[in-house]
Amino acid sequence: VQPERLSFTVSVTHLPEGPGVYWCGVLQPNNTIIKLREQTFSTSLSPLEMAWRIGRWLIFLLLLLSVIVTCLYSHCNSGKEKAESWDPDDGFRMTPPQKHSSRRQRVDMY
């Protein structure tokens, strides 16, 4: 308080209600409050917190882009493979099931 200048200074060290709008006022004897100043306070972010907030959106966008590119690439290549391997004469041919012998075959491993 500086009586000669008719002013005072308020220092806020803790925000009991969290970030938001706070105001300073004078209580009159008849219980009315005269608002002198209003200020918006927010929590400041550390550089690491700010980097994480930006970084997670970049990671999300890169992930989304990689999924889109992978889908487009696989869709384009699957169409080419089907066109190259499709034979109109081979499309409806039925092959009989393979018969398996009941004998076990010897496999030599070196």
Solvent accessible surface area in square Angstrom, and as a share of the most:
residue,aa,sasa,rsa
1,V,150,0.86
2,Q,71,0.32
3,P,96,0.61
4,E,143,0.64
5,R,173,0.63
6,L,166,0.83
7,S,42,0.27
8,F,91,0.38
9,T,114,0.66
10,V,89,0.51
11,S,94,0.61
12,V,72,0.42
13,T,136,0.79
14,H,134,0.60
15,L,39,0.19
16,P,95,0.60
17,E,151,0.68
18,G,23,0.22
19,P,80,0.51
20,G,27,0.26
21,V,86,0.50
22,Y,53,0.20
23,W,130,0.46
24,C,38,0.23
25,G,31,0.30
26,V,66,0.38
27,L,116,0.58
28,Q,59,0.26
29,P,136,0.86
30,N,111,0.57
31,N,120,0.62
32,T,70,0.41
33,I,99,0.50
34,I,84,0.43
35,K,111,0.47
36,L,88,0.44
37,R,157,0.57
38,E,88,0.39
39,Q,77,0.34
40,T,92,0.53
41,F,58,0.24
42,S,89,0.57
43,T,88,0.51
44,S,106,0.68
45,L,61,0.30
46,S,49,0.31
47,P,118,0.74
48,L,144,0.72
49,E,87,0.39
50,M,91,0.40
51,A,58,0.45
52,W,143,0.50
53,R,116,0.42
54,I,97,0.49
55,G,21,0.20
56,R,107,0.39
57,W,156,0.55
58,L,100,0.50
59,I,101,0.51
60,F,101,0.42
61,L,97,0.48
62,L,119,0.59
63,L,114,0.56
64,L,85,0.42
65,L,102,0.51
66,S,56,0.36
67,V,83,0.48
68,I,82,0.42
69,V,84,0.49
70,T,85,0.49
71,C,77,0.46
72,L,105,0.52
73,Y,146,0.55
74,S,60,0.39
75,H,137,0.61
76,C,76,0.45
77,N,42,0.21
78,S,44,0.29
79,G,40,0.38
80,K,126,0.53
81,E,113,0.51
82,K,144,0.61
83,A,78,0.61
84,E,142,0.64
85,S,92,0.60
86,W,168,0.59
87,D,66,0.34
88,P,83,0.52
89,D,117,0.60
90,D,72,0.37
91,G,45,0.43
92,F,187,0.78
93,R,153,0.56
94,M,175,0.78
95,T,105,0.61
96,P,107,0.67
97,P,123,0.77
98,Q,148,0.66
99,K,194,0.82
100,H,170,0.76
101,S,83,0.54
102,S,121,0.78
103,R,194,0.71
104,R,229,0.84
105,Q,151,0.67
106,R,210,0.77
107,V,116,0.66
108,D,78,0.40
109,M,176,0.78
110,Y,246,0.94
